[in-house]
C-alpha cells in the first residue's frame, strides 16, 4: 500500500479551488493518477485528522508543449474534490496568498 503522502501530491490553489473551499467545505488536491477514491479518502483523514463525506475525481490529459521544432507532452494528472462532513474544521494550507 502507498503512503498517504504518495497519494496526495499537492493542494490545487486557484481562485476556483479557494472559493469551493470556503463555500462548499471542499478541498481540492492533485493526486496520484492511479489512486482510488477510497485511498484518497483515507489519505485525507490520516493527514488532516478530519472526517470525509465524499470524494469526486477528474482526469486531465497532458497538454502538448513545443520548444521550437521539438514537441512533447506534459504528463497526465488527476484532481480530487474532497468534501468534508458538516462541522469539520477546514485545514488552512493557503494562508499567505
MOHUTA-V939941 format. One record per pair of residues at least 24 apart in sequence whose ideal C-beta (glycine too) atoms are under 6 Angstrom apart, sorted by the first residue. I is the first residue (numbers start at 1). J is the second residue. Records with the same first field share a line. If there is no record, write none. Layout:
I->J  J
This chain:
4->43  46  47
7->31  32  35  39  43
8->43
11->93
13->94
25->84
26->81  83
27->82
28->81
29->80
30->77  79
31->78  80
33->78
40->80
44->82
48->91
50->84  88
51->85  88
52->82
53->83  85
54->83
55->80  82
56->81
